[in-house]
């Protein structure tokens, strides 16, 4: 993975370096291409997941995510059918919720935008029961009114 590429010239140089490194470590590897994406600015990182539980049915999970997801263990499970308002309440019940509310002078985060992403994840699994599990980590939440972005997702289908 190569991050923080600032222009097309640097991209071309890094592409050549990547190819050289691959040839030296895996000479028989076939490279079909690469995925180049815009870097997103930092924000508060959440994790969202859903699981089709055999006893409880589809259950959503929200928590503080990114690289700290396992360290913080700050998550809340709830039924997948909750609306965005109820999901927002679940987010604000997390132990680290003050980080979303303008903690120590930082701006309040767009929790409603994050709740809409989680709501759509719930809708996806409710309408596609063949999805066993899904995770989004991280959801980067920006300043209130500036939205949230799901950066990485994984789906498991039965």
ChimeraX commands (.cxc) that place a marker at each C-alpha (Angstrom):
marker #1 position 0.00,0.00,0.00 radius 0.5
marker #1 position 1.29,3.45,-0.90 radius 0.5
marker #1 position -0.26,6.50,0.73 radius 0.5
marker #1 position -0.18,10.28,0.37 radius 0.5
marker #1 position 0.69,10.52,-3.33 radius 0.5
marker #1 position 0.60,14.21,-4.17 radius 0.5
marker #1 position 0.69,14.34,-8.01 radius 0.5
marker #1 position 0.69,12.27,-11.19 radius 0.5
marker #1 position 4.49,12.41,-11.56 radius 0.5
marker #1 position 4.93,10.95,-8.09 radius 0.5
marker #1 position 2.27,8.35,-8.89 radius 0.5
marker #1 position 4.18,7.24,-12.01 radius 0.5
marker #1 position 7.45,7.01,-10.05 radius 0.5
marker #1 position 5.84,5.03,-7.23 radius 0.5
marker #1 position 4.13,2.71,-9.72 radius 0.5
marker #1 position 7.52,1.85,-11.24 radius 0.5
marker #1 position 9.00,1.27,-7.76 radius 0.5
marker #1 position 6.07,-0.99,-6.88 radius 0.5
marker #1 position 6.59,-3.04,-10.05 radius 0.5
marker #1 position 10.34,-3.36,-9.35 radius 0.5
marker #1 position 9.68,-4.49,-5.78 radius 0.5
marker #1 position 7.14,-7.04,-6.93 radius 0.5
marker #1 position 9.50,-8.45,-9.59 radius 0.5
marker #1 position 12.25,-8.87,-7.01 radius 0.5
marker #1 position 10.03,-10.55,-4.40 radius 0.5
marker #1 position 7.54,-12.41,-6.62 radius 0.5
marker #1 position 8.95,-12.64,-10.17 radius 0.5
marker #1 position 6.09,-14.81,-11.45 radius 0.5
marker #1 position 3.32,-12.60,-10.10 radius 0.5
marker #1 position 0.87,-11.16,-12.63 radius 0.5
marker #1 position -0.16,-7.56,-11.99 radius 0.5
marker #1 position -3.40,-6.67,-13.69 radius 0.5
marker #1 position -3.50,-3.15,-12.29 radius 0.5
marker #1 position -3.78,-1.10,-9.15 radius 0.5
marker #1 position -6.53,0.79,-7.43 radius 0.5
marker #1 position -5.84,4.50,-6.99 radius 0.5
marker #1 position -8.17,6.36,-4.68 radius 0.5
marker #1 position -8.36,9.85,-3.26 radius 0.5
marker #1 position -7.03,10.18,0.28 radius 0.5
marker #1 position -9.69,11.23,2.75 radius 0.5
marker #1 position -8.89,13.75,5.44 radius 0.5
marker #1 position -8.81,12.49,9.03 radius 0.5
marker #1 position -11.89,12.51,11.24 radius 0.5
marker #1 position -13.36,10.45,14.04 radius 0.5
marker #1 position -13.33,6.77,13.06 radius 0.5
marker #1 position -16.23,4.42,13.77 radius 0.5
marker #1 position -16.76,0.75,12.99 radius 0.5
marker #1 position -20.10,-0.74,11.91 radius 0.5
marker #1 position -21.02,-4.33,11.43 radius 0.5
marker #1 position -23.99,-6.57,10.97 radius 0.5
marker #1 position -24.52,-10.25,11.51 radius 0.5
marker #1 position -27.46,-12.47,10.68 radius 0.5
marker #1 position -27.60,-14.21,14.05 radius 0.5
marker #1 position -29.49,-17.56,14.06 radius 0.5
marker #1 position -31.27,-16.70,17.34 radius 0.5
marker #1 position -31.65,-12.93,17.22 radius 0.5
marker #1 position -31.87,-12.27,13.50 radius 0.5
marker #1 position -29.96,-9.40,11.85 radius 0.5
marker #1 position -28.04,-7.45,14.50 radius 0.5
marker #1 position -26.10,-4.25,13.89 radius 0.5
marker #1 position -23.06,-3.17,15.84 radius 0.5
marker #1 position -21.59,0.33,16.11 radius 0.5
marker #1 position -18.44,1.41,17.89 radius 0.5
marker #1 position -15.29,3.39,17.78 radius 0.5
marker #1 position -13.18,1.95,15.01 radius 0.5
marker #1 position -10.22,2.32,12.75 radius 0.5
marker #1 position -6.96,1.08,14.20 radius 0.5
marker #1 position -8.34,1.42,17.76 radius 0.5
marker #1 position -11.36,-0.87,17.30 radius 0.5
marker #1 position -9.83,-3.82,19.15 radius 0.5
marker #1 position -8.03,-1.70,21.73 radius 0.5
marker #1 position -11.07,0.32,22.80 radius 0.5
marker #1 position -13.71,-2.43,22.68 radius 0.5
marker #1 position -16.32,0.36,22.71 radius 0.5
marker #1 position -19.25,-1.15,20.78 radius 0.5
marker #1 position -23.04,-1.38,21.01 radius 0.5
marker #1 position -25.15,-4.16,19.42 radius 0.5
marker #1 position -28.77,-3.48,18.44 radius 0.5
marker #1 position -31.46,-4.86,16.09 radius 0.5
marker #1 position -30.96,-4.11,12.40 radius 0.5
marker #1 position -34.41,-2.58,11.94 radius 0.5
marker #1 position -33.74,0.57,14.01 radius 0.5
marker #1 position -34.12,3.90,12.22 radius 0.5
marker #1 position -31.38,6.53,11.90 radius 0.5
marker #1 position -32.63,8.45,14.95 radius 0.5
marker #1 position -32.38,5.37,17.16 radius 0.5
marker #1 position -28.98,4.54,15.67 radius 0.5
marker #1 position -27.83,8.06,16.53 radius 0.5
marker #1 position -28.89,7.42,20.13 radius 0.5
marker #1 position -26.88,4.19,20.13 radius 0.5
marker #1 position -23.82,6.07,18.87 radius 0.5
marker #1 position -24.19,8.69,21.61 radius 0.5
marker #1 position -24.39,5.91,24.24 radius 0.5
marker #1 position -20.83,4.75,23.45 radius 0.5
marker #1 position -18.22,5.43,26.13 radius 0.5
marker #1 position -16.16,7.53,23.71 radius 0.5
marker #1 position -19.16,9.54,22.49 radius 0.5
marker #1 position -17.74,12.80,23.89 radius 0.5
marker #1 position -15.18,12.63,21.05 radius 0.5
marker #1 position -18.12,13.17,18.68 radius 0.5
marker #1 position -19.60,16.09,20.62 radius 0.5
marker #1 position -16.89,18.73,20.46 radius 0.5
marker #1 position -14.50,17.27,23.01 radius 0.5
marker #1 position -11.90,19.79,24.29 radius 0.5
marker #1 position -12.69,22.37,21.66 radius 0.5
marker #1 position -12.83,20.10,18.62 radius 0.5
marker #1 position -15.89,20.55,16.40 radius 0.5
marker #1 position -18.92,18.31,16.86 radius 0.5
marker #1 position -19.03,15.42,14.38 radius 0.5
marker #1 position -21.73,14.67,11.80 radius 0.5
marker #1 position -23.19,11.73,13.74 radius 0.5
marker #1 position -26.41,11.86,11.69 radius 0.5
marker #1 position -24.39,11.13,8.53 radius 0.5
marker #1 position -22.71,8.15,10.22 radius 0.5
marker #1 position -26.11,6.89,11.40 radius 0.5
marker #1 position -27.42,7.04,7.83 radius 0.5
marker #1 position -24.51,4.86,6.65 radius 0.5
marker #1 position -25.23,2.33,9.39 radius 0.5
marker #1 position -28.96,2.44,8.54 radius 0.5
marker #1 position -28.14,1.64,4.89 radius 0.5
marker #1 position -25.96,-1.27,6.01 radius 0.5
marker #1 position -28.93,-2.60,7.98 radius 0.5
marker #1 position -31.24,-2.13,4.99 radius 0.5
marker #1 position -28.79,-3.99,2.75 radius 0.5
marker #1 position -28.71,-7.04,4.98 radius 0.5
marker #1 position -32.44,-6.97,5.70 radius 0.5
marker #1 position -33.12,-7.02,1.96 radius 0.5
marker #1 position -30.41,-9.63,1.23 radius 0.5
marker #1 position -30.63,-12.41,3.83 radius 0.5
marker #1 position -27.87,-14.32,2.02 radius 0.5
marker #1 position -25.40,-11.82,3.55 radius 0.5
marker #1 position -24.14,-13.51,6.70 radius 0.5
marker #1 position -21.90,-10.71,7.99 radius 0.5
marker #1 position -20.70,-7.29,6.91 radius 0.5
marker #1 position -18.21,-4.84,8.40 radius 0.5
marker #1 position -17.32,-1.25,7.60 radius 0.5
marker #1 position -14.10,-0.10,9.22 radius 0.5
marker #1 position -13.57,2.74,9.31 radius 0.5
marker #1 position -16.45,5.09,8.82 radius 0.5
marker #1 position -14.71,8.45,9.00 radius 0.5
marker #1 position -17.01,11.06,10.51 radius 0.5
marker #1 position -16.32,14.69,9.70 radius 0.5
marker #1 position -17.39,17.95,11.29 radius 0.5
marker #1 position -21.14,18.39,11.72 radius 0.5
marker #1 position -22.71,19.11,8.33 radius 0.5
marker #1 position -19.74,17.71,6.37 radius 0.5
marker #1 position -20.79,14.07,6.28 radius 0.5
marker #1 position -19.14,10.72,6.82 radius 0.5
marker #1 position -17.39,8.28,4.49 radius 0.5
marker #1 position -17.20,4.48,4.61 radius 0.5
marker #1 position -13.61,3.68,3.66 radius 0.5
marker #1 position -13.39,-0.09,3.78 radius 0.5
marker #1 position -16.04,-2.83,3.81 radius 0.5
marker #1 position -16.16,-6.59,3.87 radius 0.5
marker #1 position -19.19,-8.81,3.13 radius 0.5
marker #1 position -19.56,-12.50,3.86 radius 0.5
marker #1 position -22.29,-14.34,1.92 radius 0.5
marker #1 position -23.67,-17.76,2.86 radius 0.5
marker link #1:1,2 radius 0.2
marker link #1:2,3 radius 0.2
marker link #1:3,4 radius 0.2
marker link #1:4,5 radius 0.2
marker link #1:5,6 radius 0.2
marker link #1:6,7 radius 0.2
marker link #1:7,8 radius 0.2
marker link #1:8,9 radius 0.2
marker link #1:9,10 radius 0.2
marker link #1:10,11 radius 0.2
marker link #1:11,12 radius 0.2
marker link #1:12,13 radius 0.2
marker link #1:13,14 radius 0.2
marker link #1:14,15 radius 0.2
marker link #1:15,16 radius 0.2
marker link #1:16,17 radius 0.2
marker link #1:17,18 radius 0.2
marker link #1:18,19 radius 0.2
marker link #1:19,20 radius 0.2
marker link #1:20,21 radius 0.2
marker link #1:21,22 radius 0.2
marker link #1:22,23 radius 0.2
marker link #1:23,24 radius 0.2
marker link #1:24,25 radius 0.2
marker link #1:25,26 radius 0.2
marker link #1:26,27 radius 0.2
marker link #1:27,28 radius 0.2
marker link #1:28,29 radius 0.2
marker link #1:29,30 radius 0.2
marker link #1:30,31 radius 0.2
marker link #1:31,32 radius 0.2
marker link #1:32,33 radius 0.2
marker link #1:33,34 radius 0.2
marker link #1:34,35 radius 0.2
marker link #1:35,36 radius 0.2
marker link #1:36,37 radius 0.2
marker link #1:37,38 radius 0.2
marker link #1:38,39 radius 0.2
marker link #1:39,40 radius 0.2
marker link #1:40,41 radius 0.2
marker link #1:41,42 radius 0.2
marker link #1:42,43 radius 0.2
marker link #1:43,44 radius 0.2
marker link #1:44,45 radius 0.2
marker link #1:45,46 radius 0.2
marker link #1:46,47 radius 0.2
marker link #1:47,48 radius 0.2
marker link #1:48,49 radius 0.2
marker link #1:49,50 radius 0.2
marker link #1:50,51 radius 0.2
marker link #1:51,52 radius 0.2
marker link #1:52,53 radius 0.2
marker link #1:53,54 radius 0.2
marker link #1:54,55 radius 0.2
marker link #1:55,56 radius 0.2
marker link #1:56,57 radius 0.2
marker link #1:57,58 radius 0.2
marker link #1:58,59 radius 0.2
marker link #1:59,60 radius 0.2
marker link #1:60,61 radius 0.2
marker link #1:61,62 radius 0.2
marker link #1:62,63 radius 0.2
marker link #1:63,64 radius 0.2
marker link #1:64,65 radius 0.2
marker link #1:65,66 radius 0.2
marker link #1:66,67 radius 0.2
marker link #1:67,68 radius 0.2
marker link #1:68,69 radius 0.2
marker link #1:69,70 radius 0.2
marker link #1:70,71 radius 0.2
marker link #1:71,72 radius 0.2
marker link #1:72,73 radius 0.2
marker link #1:73,74 radius 0.2
marker link #1:74,75 radius 0.2
marker link #1:75,76 radius 0.2
marker link #1:76,77 radius 0.2
marker link #1:77,78 radius 0.2
marker link #1:78,79 radius 0.2
marker link #1:79,80 radius 0.2
marker link #1:80,81 radius 0.2
marker link #1:81,82 radius 0.2
marker link #1:82,83 radius 0.2
marker link #1:83,84 radius 0.2
marker link #1:84,85 radius 0.2
marker link #1:85,86 radius 0.2
marker link #1:86,87 radius 0.2
marker link #1:87,88 radius 0.2
marker link #1:88,89 radius 0.2
marker link #1:89,90 radius 0.2
marker link #1:90,91 radius 0.2
marker link #1:91,92 radius 0.2
marker link #1:92,93 radius 0.2
marker link #1:93,94 radius 0.2
marker link #1:94,95 radius 0.2
marker link #1:95,96 radius 0.2
marker link #1:96,97 radius 0.2
marker link #1:97,98 radius 0.2
marker link #1:98,99 radius 0.2
marker link #1:99,100 radius 0.2
marker link #1:100,101 radius 0.2
marker link #1:101,102 radius 0.2
marker link #1:102,103 radius 0.2
marker link #1:103,104 radius 0.2
marker link #1:104,105 radius 0.2
marker link #1:105,106 radius 0.2
marker link #1:106,107 radius 0.2
marker link #1:107,108 radius 0.2
marker link #1:108,109 radius 0.2
marker link #1:109,110 radius 0.2
marker link #1:110,111 radius 0.2
marker link #1:111,112 radius 0.2
marker link #1:112,113 radius 0.2
marker link #1:113,114 radius 0.2
marker link #1:114,115 radius 0.2
marker link #1:115,116 radius 0.2
marker link #1:116,117 radius 0.2
marker link #1:117,118 radius 0.2
marker link #1:118,119 radius 0.2
marker link #1:119,120 radius 0.2
marker link #1:120,121 radius 0.2
marker link #1:121,122 radius 0.2
marker link #1:122,123 radius 0.2
marker link #1:123,124 radius 0.2
marker link #1:124,125 radius 0.2
marker link #1:125,126 radius 0.2
marker link #1:126,127 radius 0.2
marker link #1:127,128 radius 0.2
marker link #1:128,129 radius 0.2
marker link #1:129,130 radius 0.2
marker link #1:130,131 radius 0.2
marker link #1:131,132 radius 0.2
marker link #1:132,133 radius 0.2
marker link #1:133,134 radius 0.2
marker link #1:134,135 radius 0.2
marker link #1:135,136 radius 0.2
marker link #1:136,137 radius 0.2
marker link #1:137,138 radius 0.2
marker link #1:138,139 radius 0.2
marker link #1:139,140 radius 0.2
marker link #1:140,141 radius 0.2
marker link #1:141,142 radius 0.2
marker link #1:142,143 radius 0.2
marker link #1:143,144 radius 0.2
marker link #1:144,145 radius 0.2
marker link #1:145,146 radius 0.2
marker link #1:146,147 radius 0.2
marker link #1:147,148 radius 0.2
marker link #1:148,149 radius 0.2
marker link #1:149,150 radius 0.2
marker link #1:150,151 radius 0.2
marker link #1:151,152 radius 0.2
marker link #1:152,153 radius 0.2
marker link #1:153,154 radius 0.2
marker link #1:154,155 radius 0.2
marker link #1:155,156 radius 0.2
marker link #1:156,157 radius 0.2
marker link #1:157,158 radius 0.2
view
